[in-house]
Amino acid sequence: MGATFEGNGHGDEASRDTGRGQFSDLFDNVEDLIKRVAEIDSPDIQKIRAKARVALMAAKSAAQDSATHAARRARRAAETTDGYLREYPWYALGLGTLIGFGVGVLVARSRD
């Protein structure tokens, strides 16, 4: 009974993987572009390439920091909810019953 809420891992994980995949594709494409431009000897191109590499590293770092922060906040919210439900189980049961009754009333009204 000491386990905390970890989430079901279905819907949130799929959307998180899609977001990661899009960022990963973007970063890979930019890295590929930087490599292709490396063959050009123009000093202006080399400056732009260096700036793009710095911007890419900063963007990767920011994306990782954002993901870590969001995961930390979600975990904290889940732990708080878990603690509340363990401390007040009857309130949670009552609230669930009330919400279920409300949804039932709305569904019954929409069928009329």
Buried (B, 14 or more C-beta within 10 A) or exposed (E): EEEEBEEEEEEEEEEBEEEEEEBEEEBEEBBEEBEEBEEEEEEEEEEBBEEBEEEBEEBBEEBEEEBEEEEEEEBEEBEEEBEEEEEEEEEBEEEEEEEEEEEEEEEEEEEE
